[in-house]
Amino acid sequence: MDETPETEPAQVRALRRLVTALTLTMIAGVVVVATALVIRLGATAPALPDSIALPGGARAVAFTQGPDWYAVTTDDDRILIFDRATGELRQEIAVE
């Protein structure tokens, strides 16, 4: 018996190419996300102050920082903004 190879239909060929393209796109996406995570997690954290002297015996509840300042939210509903270079109180904001 003479067996001839069957040719695949055009739709199956197109579907195979589409699946291959989507697979390559997903692999590239995973590589990009992994690279971004490695870059972000490998970055050095900003330096924190050694100590912060809060006025009036206030207790710190939260801390945040910017490029040249850091802020402390206190338990008596104030936000104290300090200068990063000098450590001096730059601004005090009462939260109502």
N, C-alpha and C positions, 0 to 999 in steps of 0.2 A: 504494500500500500504506500502510496506516495503522500507524505504529510507535508503540507506547506504551512509556514508560520502565519498565524493570523495577525493582521494589523489592528492596532487598537483604534477605537473611534476617536474622533477629534475632541469630543467632550471629555473623555477620560484623560487624554493627553493634556488638555488645558487645566483640568482639575489637579493633575499631578504637579504641573508647574506652579499653580497657585498655592498648593500646600507647601511646596519647597520654598517659595518666596516668603510665605508667612512664617515658616520655621526659621529661616535665616533672619527675618525681622525680629522675631522673639529672642533669638540668641543675641543679636546685636543690642536689643533693649536691656537684657539681663546684664550684659557686659558694661553698658553705660551706667546702669544703676549701681552695680558693684563698684565701678571706678569712682563714681560720685561719693559713695559711702566711705571708701578708703580715703579719699582726699579730705572729706569733712571730718572724719573721726581722727585723722592723723594730725589735724591742725592743733597748734598749741592754744591752750585756754588762756584768757586774759588773766593777768595777775590780780589776786585779791589782796585787799589791805590786811596787814597783820592784826590790827585791832582798830575798833571804831569806838570813840568816846561819845556816847549819846547824852544829850543835855537833859537835866531834870530827872534823872533816874528812870528814864523810859526803857522799856524792853522791846527788842527787835522782834518783828513778826515776819517780815519779808525783806528780801534784798534783791536789787537789780543794778545793772551798771551800763554805762555808755562809754564812748571813747575817752572822754576826759572828766567823767563824773561817776559817782555811784550814789544810789538812793537806798534809804532804809525806811520801811513802814513800821511805825511803832504801835504798841498796844493801846495808846491813848489817841488814836486816829489822827496821826500826823505823818507826813512824808518829809523826811529830812534828806536834802540833797547836798552831798559833800563834793569838794574839789578833789580829783584823783591825785594831783601832784602834791598839794599841800595838806590834804586831810581836813581842811577847814570847812565849816558849815557854810554852804553857798546860799541855800534857800530853804525855807520851811513852809510847808503847805498844810493847812488844816483841812481835814476831810470831814464834811458834814454828813 
